[in-house]
Amino acid sequence: MRDGQPVGFHTKVVVRWSDMDAFQHINHARMVTLLEEARIPWLFEDGAPTVTLRDGAVIADLRVRYRGQLRHGDSPLDVLMWVEQIRAVDFTIAYEVRPGGAAPTTAPAIVASTQIAAFDIGTQRLRRLTAPERGYLELWKRA
């Protein structure tokens, strides 16, 4: 907590009708896409020191745990993200996803993590995170 607020990047993600499956909840593959859509404005937008990762980053690990169902009517989803771990070539993002309008104290319906590795497209090899990338990611790390 900093200044009474949880450390992390908050964003809203709109659920499309096509994100639903036959059981009327968000399909797993679509949830993975919604997590990707949530992190793009945080990490890959112009001006962010991590914008350089647009030129090369790969998903090394992805975990999604469902603790509740999310439906089209829960849109826009409230997504809280923070950095869980930073290593030489990769970092791990943690996510909590709640229905739109839910209080921050409400248990998340989805808890997820994504390990992202910096990648050099030219050499087809992992690369070390730069000092500006690492510094920006450190700002979002929970103690």
Secondary structure by P-SEA (a helix, b strand, c coil): ccccccbbbbbbbbbccccccccccccaaaaaaaaaaaacccccccccccccccccccccbbbbbbccccccccccbbbbbbbccccccbbbbbbbbbcccccccccccccbbbbbbbbcccccccccccaaaaaaaaaaccc
